[in-house]
Amino acid sequence: MRFDSLYTNTVIVTPYRGAGRPQGCFVMERTMDAIAAALGKDRAEVRAANFIQPDEFPYDHGLIFQDGRALEYDSGDYPQMLEKVKALVGWDEFPALRAEAAAAGRRLGIGLACYVEGTGVGPYEGAHVHIETSGKVKVATGLTSQGQGHQTAFAQIVADALGVPFEDVEITTGDTRRMGYGVGTFASRAAVMSGSAIHLAALRAREKALRIAADALEAAVEDLEIVDGVVSVKGAPESSIALGTVAVLSNPLRYAFDEASKAATQFSVGDPGKPPVAEGDEPGLEGKDFYSPPRATFASGMHAVIVETDPDTAEIRIVKYAVVHDCGNVVNPMIVEGQIHGGVAQGVGGALYERMAYDESGQPAQRLVHGLPDALRHRGPRAHRHRPPGDPVPAEPARHQGRRRGGGHPRLGRARRGDRGRRGDHHHRHAHLAVGGSSRSGRPPSPRSPRRPDEDHRSEHHRRPRRQGLGGHPRPAGAGGDDPGLRANSRRRVRTPTR
């Protein structure tokens, strides 16, 4: 066997890195279509015959994944996903639709693609949760954010675990002063890794809060609950203590005169015959933990599309686009749907409307993204969400599976049969993209905003810092602002980098 390698500084596809998955999926899906054509069978039927079946999970491929661990699919139901995407796009009804279009001189085609995506790659992520005496919750995790909505999703996880209002949770990412160890944001791992670490850390803080509150309220820990930042006895809400007051009691200072301390004086905690801070304990209401999974987890999905091609100009119009994506437990549905919509628009652009142009010397001639269809650019897709009732996922601290921005992992089909039982199904996210229609989704609004109001989605180097004076201190209001001479001198003497 002989291979020839060619090197060039001009890319042969579009302005995206060569991750390999889209190309792998393309080869496998075209192979499925070629087999169907040779056998005279339906393309969806050929794919279904080659799927890993639900009762074969967990499925060991006998290979090594990028994390150095065994490539083992944990769960999934590919036949069910196929039926759903066929129903969304109208697969069985397409022959009649195509014949009707052909009678009117129009050409229609239909396509289907399946993928599996490895997510939640290790080795670990950590989190620190601190409940302040005000009742506010400060959370830190090691990875960084580039606008994926981490602050929103992580705050929801903490709010649910601790029983505090969503607005009282503040998330900090990538600050080594708050969390000294972290791996990073890549490979669809943030919700799986940091989300699970944050969940574990929040549970540690909750455990300590309930222990202290049980002592203060003279009740058993199992009889307590935390709702809206207040610890109370189940069935007796009048017997309660604010979570901020619990934080005061967790730090037994000798002199404390603020309002929170005054509120805490009505409670007596601890054994007078023992040290105020027990052996093995520490002051403060905090929790810290790390999450390190034995191996990655796997999301999956299927896309189907109906397109119309102009017989004279070869112009392509997207008639209908449908997506079914299995990403496990969904933290924020609106963010997930936005990622699916963005991934579809990005994929359509990369396949049909984007290119890299070069001059005669091989240098990039432009940085231009050619226009997307008006349907995607102006009207936007319509999304329909579906969650099967009672749909379990494999048990982990906060089980999520990643949502990626682009294509998937090519290994969805059967490589060799496993003999172990089924671990569980997943929640499916359906995005039925009728790109030729209205931008109205027709669904009730989400009870949660997709983003925190104070969340800055720009990358770190695009955020403009506050104006500062000497010594790094904030410049007083009006300092130099009303003096044209000072402003002119500043402009002359300060050289800013050009972009």
C-alpha positions as CSV (number, residue, x, y, z in Angstrom):
1,M,0.0,0.0,0.0
2,R,1.4,3.4,-1.0
3,F,0.5,6.9,0.3
4,D,1.4,10.2,-1.1
5,S,1.5,13.3,1.1
6,L,1.2,16.8,-0.3
7,Y,1.8,20.0,1.8
8,T,0.4,23.3,0.9
9,N,-0.2,26.6,2.6
10,T,-3.7,27.0,1.0
11,V,-6.4,25.0,2.6
12,I,-8.6,22.9,0.4
13,V,-11.9,23.3,2.3
14,T,-13.1,26.2,4.5
15,P,-11.8,28.4,7.3
16,Y,-12.0,25.7,10.0
17,R,-9.4,23.5,11.6
18,G,-9.0,20.0,10.4
19,A,-10.6,18.2,13.4
20,G,-11.2,15.1,11.4
21,R,-14.7,14.2,12.6
22,P,-16.7,15.9,9.8
23,Q,-14.5,14.2,7.2
24,G,-14.9,10.8,9.0
25,C,-18.7,11.2,9.2
26,F,-18.8,12.2,5.5
27,V,-17.0,9.1,4.4
28,M,-19.1,6.8,6.6
29,E,-22.4,8.4,5.5
30,R,-21.5,8.3,1.8
31,T,-20.6,4.7,2.3
32,M,-24.0,3.9,3.8
33,D,-25.7,5.7,0.9
34,A,-23.5,3.7,-1.6
35,I,-24.5,0.4,0.1
36,A,-28.2,1.3,0.0
37,A,-27.9,2.2,-3.7
38,A,-26.1,-1.1,-4.6
39,L,-28.7,-3.1,-2.6
40,G,-31.7,-1.1,-3.7
41,K,-32.6,-0.5,-0.1
42,D,-33.8,2.6,1.8
43,R,-30.8,4.6,3.1
44,A,-32.3,4.9,6.6
45,E,-32.9,1.1,6.6
46,V,-29.2,0.4,5.9
47,R,-28.2,2.7,8.7
48,A,-30.6,1.1,11.2
49,A,-29.2,-2.4,10.3
50,N,-25.7,-1.2,11.3
51,F,-26.6,0.6,14.6
52,I,-25.4,-0.5,18.0
53,Q,-28.6,-1.6,19.7
54,P,-29.8,-0.3,23.0
55,D,-29.3,-3.6,24.8
56,E,-25.6,-3.6,23.8
57,F,-24.6,-0.7,26.0
58,P,-22.2,-0.1,27.5
59,Y,-20.4,-0.9,24.2
60,D,-16.6,-1.5,24.2
61,H,-15.0,-0.8,20.9
62,G,-11.7,-2.5,21.8
63,L,-9.9,0.8,21.0
64,I,-8.3,3.6,23.0
65,F,-9.9,7.0,23.1
66,Q,-8.1,10.4,23.2
67,D,-8.0,10.3,27.1
68,G,-6.0,7.1,27.0
69,R,-8.9,5.1,28.3
70,A,-11.0,2.4,26.7
71,L,-13.3,3.7,24.0
72,E,-16.6,2.6,25.6
73,Y,-20.0,4.1,24.7
74,D,-22.0,4.4,27.9
75,S,-25.5,4.6,26.7
76,G,-27.8,5.6,23.8
77,D,-30.8,4.6,21.7
78,Y,-29.9,5.2,18.1
79,P,-32.9,3.4,16.5
80,Q,-35.3,5.6,18.5
81,M,-33.3,8.7,17.4
82,L,-33.6,7.6,13.8
83,E,-37.4,7.2,14.0
84,K,-37.7,10.7,15.5
85,V,-35.5,12.5,12.9
86,K,-37.4,10.7,10.1
87,A,-40.7,11.9,11.5
88,L,-39.4,15.4,11.9
89,V,-38.1,15.8,8.3
90,G,-40.9,13.7,6.7
91,W,-38.7,10.9,5.4
92,D,-41.4,8.5,4.5
93,E,-43.5,11.1,2.8
94,F,-40.6,12.5,0.8
95,P,-41.0,10.3,-2.4
96,A,-44.5,11.8,-2.9
97,L,-43.2,15.3,-2.2
98,R,-40.4,14.8,-4.7
99,A,-42.7,13.5,-7.4
100,E,-45.0,16.5,-6.9
101,A,-42.1,18.9,-7.1
102,A,-40.8,17.2,-10.3
103,A,-44.2,17.6,-11.9
104,A,-43.7,21.4,-11.4
105,G,-40.2,21.4,-12.7
106,R,-38.5,21.5,-9.4
107,R,-35.7,19.2,-8.1
108,L,-35.7,18.0,-4.5
109,G,-33.3,15.9,-2.6
110,I,-33.1,14.5,1.0
111,G,-30.0,13.7,3.1
112,L,-29.3,12.0,6.4
113,A,-26.2,11.9,8.6
114,C,-25.5,10.3,12.0
115,Y,-22.7,10.9,14.5
116,V,-21.4,10.2,18.0
117,E,-19.4,12.8,19.9
118,G,-17.0,12.0,22.8
119,T,-17.4,14.6,25.6
120,G,-16.4,15.1,29.2
121,V,-12.7,14.2,28.6
122,G,-10.7,14.1,31.9
123,P,-8.5,14.1,33.7
124,Y,-10.3,16.4,36.2
125,E,-11.9,19.7,37.1
126,G,-12.4,21.3,40.5
127,A,-14.7,23.7,42.2
128,H,-15.0,25.8,45.4
129,V,-18.3,27.0,46.8
130,H,-18.4,29.6,49.6
131,I,-21.7,30.7,51.3
132,E,-21.2,34.2,52.7
133,T,-22.9,35.7,55.8
134,S,-25.1,37.7,53.4
135,G,-26.5,34.5,52.0
136,K,-24.8,35.1,48.7
137,V,-22.9,32.1,47.2
138,K,-19.5,32.6,45.5
139,V,-18.4,29.8,43.2
140,A,-15.0,29.3,41.5
141,T,-13.9,26.7,39.0
142,G,-10.6,26.3,37.1
143,L,-11.6,26.3,33.5
144,T,-12.2,29.4,31.5
145,S,-15.2,30.7,29.5
146,Q,-15.4,32.1,26.0
147,G,-19.1,32.9,26.0
148,Q,-20.7,29.4,26.2
149,G,-23.0,30.4,29.0
150,H,-21.0,28.8,31.7
151,Q,-22.0,31.4,34.3
152,T,-25.6,30.7,33.7
153,A,-25.5,26.9,33.6
154,F,-23.2,26.6,36.6
155,A,-25.3,29.0,38.7
156,Q,-28.4,26.9,37.9
157,I,-26.5,23.8,39.2
158,V,-25.5,25.5,42.4
159,A,-29.0,27.0,43.0
160,D,-30.6,23.6,42.6
161,A,-28.1,21.8,44.8
162,L,-28.1,24.4,47.6
163,G,-31.7,25.5,47.5
164,V,-30.8,29.2,47.0
165,P,-32.1,31.8,44.5
166,F,-30.4,31.8,41.1
167,E,-29.6,35.5,41.4
168,D,-27.6,34.9,44.6
169,V,-25.0,32.8,42.9
170,E,-21.8,34.3,41.5
171,I,-19.5,32.3,39.2
172,T,-15.8,32.9,38.7
173,T,-13.8,30.9,36.1
174,G,-10.1,30.7,35.4
175,D,-9.0,32.7,38.5
176,T,-6.0,30.8,40.0
177,R,-6.4,32.8,43.2
178,R,-9.8,31.2,43.8
179,M,-9.2,27.7,42.2
180,G,-5.5,26.8,41.8
181,Y,-6.0,23.8,39.5
182,G,-7.9,23.4,36.3
183,V,-7.6,21.7,32.9
184,G,-9.5,23.9,30.4
185,T,-12.4,24.4,28.1
186,F,-12.3,22.1,25.1
187,A,-13.8,19.0,23.7
188,S,-17.3,19.7,25.0
189,R,-16.2,19.0,28.6
190,A,-17.3,22.1,30.7
191,A,-20.8,20.9,31.8
192,V,-19.6,17.3,32.4
193,M,-16.4,18.2,34.2
194,S,-16.8,21.5,35.9
195,G,-20.6,21.1,36.2
196,S,-20.1,17.9,38.1
197,A,-17.3,19.3,40.3
198,I,-19.4,22.3,41.2
199,H,-22.3,20.0,42.0
200,L,-20.1,18.0,44.4
201,A,-18.7,21.1,46.0
202,A,-22.2,22.5,46.5
203,L,-23.3,19.3,48.2
204,R,-20.4,19.5,50.6
205,A,-21.3,23.0,51.5
206,R,-25.0,21.9,51.9
207,E,-24.0,19.0,54.1
208,K,-22.2,21.4,56.5
209,A,-25.0,23.9,56.5
210,L,-27.5,21.3,57.4
211,R,-25.3,20.0,60.2
212,I,-24.9,23.4,61.8
213,A,-28.6,24.3,61.2
214,A,-29.7,21.0,62.8
215,D,-27.7,21.9,66.0
216,A,-29.2,25.5,66.0
217,L,-32.8,24.3,65.5
218,E,-32.4,21.2,67.6
219,A,-33.7,19.0,64.8
220,A,-32.4,16.0,62.9
221,V,-30.5,16.7,59.7
222,E,-32.9,14.5,57.7
223,D,-35.8,16.6,58.9
224,L,-34.4,19.8,57.3
225,E,-34.8,21.4,53.9
226,I,-33.3,24.5,52.2
227,V,-35.7,26.6,50.2
228,D,-34.9,30.1,48.8
229,G,-31.8,30.3,51.1
230,V,-33.7,29.4,54.3
231,V,-33.1,26.2,56.3
232,S,-36.3,25.1,57.9
233,V,-37.9,22.0,59.5
234,K,-40.0,20.1,57.0
235,G,-43.7,20.8,57.8
236,A,-42.8,23.5,60.3
237,P,-41.5,26.5,58.4
238,E,-41.7,28.7,61.4
239,S,-38.7,26.8,62.8
240,S,-36.1,28.2,60.4
241,I,-32.8,29.9,60.1
242,A,-31.4,31.9,57.1
243,L,-28.5,30.3,55.3
244,G,-26.5,33.5,55.8
245,T,-27.0,33.1,59.6
246,V,-25.7,29.6,59.3
247,A,-22.6,31.0,57.7
248,V,-22.1,33.3,60.7
249,L,-22.4,30.3,63.1
250,S,-19.9,28.4,61.1
251,N,-17.2,31.0,61.9
252,P,-17.4,31.5,65.7
253,L,-15.7,34.8,66.1
254,R,-15.3,36.4,69.5
255,Y,-16.3,39.9,68.5
256,A,-18.8,40.4,65.7
257,F,-21.3,43.2,65.7
258,D,-22.9,43.3,62.2
259,E,-26.5,42.6,61.5
260,A,-25.8,39.0,60.5
261,S,-24.1,38.4,63.8
262,K,-26.9,39.9,65.8
263,A,-29.3,37.5,64.0
264,A,-27.1,34.6,64.9
265,T,-27.0,35.4,68.7
266,Q,-30.4,33.8,69.2
267,F,-29.0,30.4,68.3
268,S,-26.6,28.3,70.4
269,V,-24.5,25.7,68.6
270,G,-21.6,23.5,69.6
271,D,-20.7,21.7,72.8
272,P,-19.3,24.2,75.4
273,G,-17.0,21.4,76.6
274,K,-15.3,21.1,73.2
275,P,-13.3,23.5,71.0
276,P,-15.4,25.9,69.0
277,V,-14.0,24.5,65.8
278,A,-14.0,20.7,66.0
279,E,-11.0,18.6,65.1
280,G,-11.0,18.0,61.4
281,D,-13.3,20.9,60.7
282,E,-12.6,24.5,59.7
283,P,-14.3,27.8,60.0
284,G,-16.6,29.1,57.3
285,L,-19.4,27.6,55.2
286,E,-17.5,26.2,52.2
287,G,-17.2,23.2,50.0
288,K,-14.5,22.1,47.7
289,D,-14.2,19.0,45.5
290,F,-12.8,17.6,42.3
291,Y,-14.5,15.5,39.7
292,S,-12.4,12.9,37.8
293,P,-14.4,10.4,35.7
294,P,-13.0,6.9,34.8
295,R,-13.6,7.7,31.1
296,A,-15.3,10.1,28.7
297,T,-19.0,10.0,28.0
298,F,-20.6,10.2,24.6
299,A,-23.3,12.3,23.0
300,S,-24.9,11.5,19.7
301,G,-27.2,12.9,17.1
302,M,-28.7,12.8,13.6
303,H,-29.4,15.5,11.1
304,A,-31.8,15.3,8.1
305,V,-32.5,17.9,5.4
306,I,-34.6,18.4,2.3
307,V,-33.0,20.8,-0.3
308,E,-34.1,22.1,-3.6
309,T,-31.6,22.6,-6.4
310,D,-32.1,24.9,-9.4
311,P,-31.6,22.8,-12.6
312,D,-30.1,25.9,-14.4
313,T,-28.0,27.6,-11.8
314,A,-27.4,24.8,-9.3
315,E,-28.4,27.2,-6.6
316,I,-29.4,25.3,-3.4
317,R,-32.4,26.2,-1.2
318,I,-33.0,24.5,2.1
319,V,-36.6,23.4,2.4
320,K,-36.5,21.7,5.7
321,Y,-33.9,20.8,8.3
322,A,-34.3,18.5,11.3
323,V,-32.0,17.7,14.2
324,V,-32.2,15.2,17.0
325,H,-29.3,15.5,19.5
326,D,-28.9,13.3,22.6
327,C,-26.9,15.3,25.2
328,G,-28.0,13.7,28.5
329,N,-29.5,15.9,31.2
330,V,-30.1,19.4,29.9
331,V,-29.2,22.2,32.3
332,N,-30.5,25.1,30.3
333,P,-32.7,24.2,27.3
334,M,-32.4,27.7,25.6
335,I,-28.6,27.6,25.6
336,V,-28.6,24.0,24.1
337,E,-31.1,25.0,21.4
338,G,-29.0,28.1,20.6
339,Q,-25.9,25.9,20.2
340,I,-27.8,23.5,17.9
341,H,-29.1,26.4,15.8
342,G,-25.7,27.9,15.6
343,G,-24.1,24.6,14.7
344,V,-26.5,24.1,11.8
345,A,-26.0,27.6,10.5
346,Q,-22.2,27.2,10.8
347,G,-22.4,23.8,9.0
348,V,-24.5,25.1,6.2
349,G,-22.2,28.1,5.8
350,G,-19.1,25.8,5.7
351,A,-20.6,23.4,3.2
352,L,-22.2,25.9,0.8
353,Y,-21.3,29.5,1.4
354,E,-17.7,30.0,2.7
355,R,-14.3,29.7,1.1
356,M,-10.8,30.9,1.5
357,A,-9.5,33.0,-1.4
358,Y,-5.8,33.4,-2.1
359,D,-3.8,35.7,-4.4
360,E,-1.1,34.6,-6.9
361,S,1.5,34.3,-4.2
362,G,-0.6,32.0,-2.0
363,Q,-1.4,34.6,0.6
364,P,-5.0,35.0,1.9
365,A,-6.7,37.5,-0.4
366,Q,-9.7,38.2,1.9
367,R,-11.2,37.4,5.2
368,L,-14.8,37.0,4.0
369,V,-17.6,34.8,5.0
370,H,-20.0,34.6,2.1
371,G,-23.6,35.3,2.8
372,L,-25.9,32.7,4.4
373,P,-29.3,32.1,2.9
374,D,-31.8,34.8,3.9
375,A,-33.9,32.1,5.6
376,L,-31.1,31.4,8.1
377,R,-29.8,35.0,8.3
378,H,-33.1,36.9,8.9
379,R,-35.9,34.6,9.7
380,G,-34.0,32.1,11.8
381,P,-35.0,28.4,12.5
382,R,-38.0,27.2,14.4
383,A,-37.2,24.8,17.2
384,H,-39.4,22.2,18.7
385,R,-38.2,20.6,22.0
386,H,-39.1,17.1,23.1
387,R,-38.1,15.2,26.3
388,P,-39.3,11.6,26.7
389,P,-40.9,11.2,30.2
390,G,-39.0,9.1,32.7
391,D,-35.9,9.0,30.6
392,P,-33.0,7.9,32.8
393,V,-29.3,8.5,32.3
394,P,-26.3,6.7,33.9
395,A,-25.9,7.8,37.4
396,E,-23.1,10.3,38.1
397,P,-22.9,13.4,40.3
398,A,-24.4,15.8,37.8
399,R,-24.7,13.7,34.6
400,H,-24.5,15.9,31.5
401,Q,-23.3,15.1,28.1
402,G,-21.7,17.7,25.9
403,R,-23.1,19.9,23.2
404,R,-20.6,20.8,20.6
405,R,-20.7,23.6,18.1
406,G,-19.9,21.5,15.0
407,G,-20.0,17.9,13.8
408,G,-19.7,14.6,15.6
409,H,-17.6,11.6,16.2
410,P,-17.8,9.2,13.2
411,R,-18.1,5.9,15.1
412,L,-21.9,5.5,15.5
413,G,-22.2,2.1,13.8
414,R,-21.4,-1.3,15.1
415,A,-17.7,-2.3,15.2
416,R,-18.2,-5.4,17.2
417,R,-20.9,-6.6,19.5
418,G,-20.7,-6.2,23.2
419,D,-22.4,-8.6,25.6
420,R,-23.3,-6.3,28.5
421,G,-26.7,-4.9,29.4
422,R,-28.3,-1.6,28.7
423,R,-27.4,1.2,31.1
424,G,-30.1,3.7,30.2
425,D,-31.6,6.1,27.7
426,H,-30.9,9.8,27.3
427,H,-32.9,13.0,26.9
428,H,-33.2,14.0,23.2
429,R,-33.1,17.5,22.0
430,H,-35.1,18.0,18.8
431,A,-34.6,21.1,16.6
432,H,-37.0,21.1,13.7
433,L,-35.6,23.9,11.5
434,A,-38.2,25.1,9.1
435,V,-35.9,27.8,7.6
436,G,-38.4,29.1,5.2
437,G,-40.9,30.1,7.9
438,S,-41.3,32.7,10.6
439,S,-38.9,33.3,13.4
440,R,-41.6,32.6,16.0
441,S,-40.9,29.4,17.8
442,G,-44.4,28.7,19.0
443,R,-43.2,27.3,22.3
444,P,-43.8,28.8,25.8
445,P,-41.0,30.9,27.1
446,S,-38.4,29.2,29.2
447,P,-38.7,29.9,32.9
448,R,-35.0,30.8,33.0
449,S,-33.1,33.3,31.0
450,P,-30.5,31.7,28.7
451,R,-27.9,34.1,30.1
452,R,-27.1,35.8,33.3
453,P,-27.9,39.6,33.0
454,D,-24.3,40.4,34.2
455,E,-22.6,37.8,32.0
456,D,-20.0,39.2,29.6
457,H,-19.8,36.9,26.6
458,R,-16.7,38.5,25.1
459,S,-13.3,36.9,25.4
460,E,-10.9,38.3,28.1
461,H,-8.8,40.4,25.7
462,H,-11.9,42.0,24.2
463,R,-13.2,43.4,27.5
464,R,-12.3,47.0,28.1
465,P,-10.9,47.4,31.6
466,R,-11.9,50.3,33.9
467,R,-9.9,53.5,33.5
468,Q,-7.3,53.6,36.2
469,G,-5.2,56.2,37.8
470,L,-1.7,55.9,39.4
471,G,-0.9,52.8,41.3
472,G,-3.7,50.8,39.6
473,H,-6.4,52.5,41.6
474,P,-9.6,53.6,39.8
475,R,-9.4,57.1,38.5
476,P,-11.7,59.5,40.3
477,A,-14.7,60.7,38.4
478,G,-13.8,63.6,36.2
479,A,-10.0,63.2,36.7
480,G,-8.6,64.7,33.6
481,G,-11.9,64.2,31.8
482,D,-12.8,68.0,31.6
483,D,-9.3,69.2,30.6
484,P,-8.8,69.2,26.9
485,G,-5.1,69.7,27.3
486,L,-4.7,66.5,29.5
487,R,-6.8,64.5,27.0
488,A,-4.7,65.7,24.1
489,N,-1.5,64.9,26.0
490,S,-2.8,61.5,26.7
491,R,-3.6,60.9,23.1
492,R,-0.1,62.0,22.0
493,R,1.9,60.1,24.6
494,V,0.0,56.8,24.8
495,R,0.5,54.5,21.9
496,T,-2.2,51.8,21.5
497,P,-1.6,48.6,19.5
498,T,-3.4,48.4,16.2
499,R,-5.4,45.4,15.3
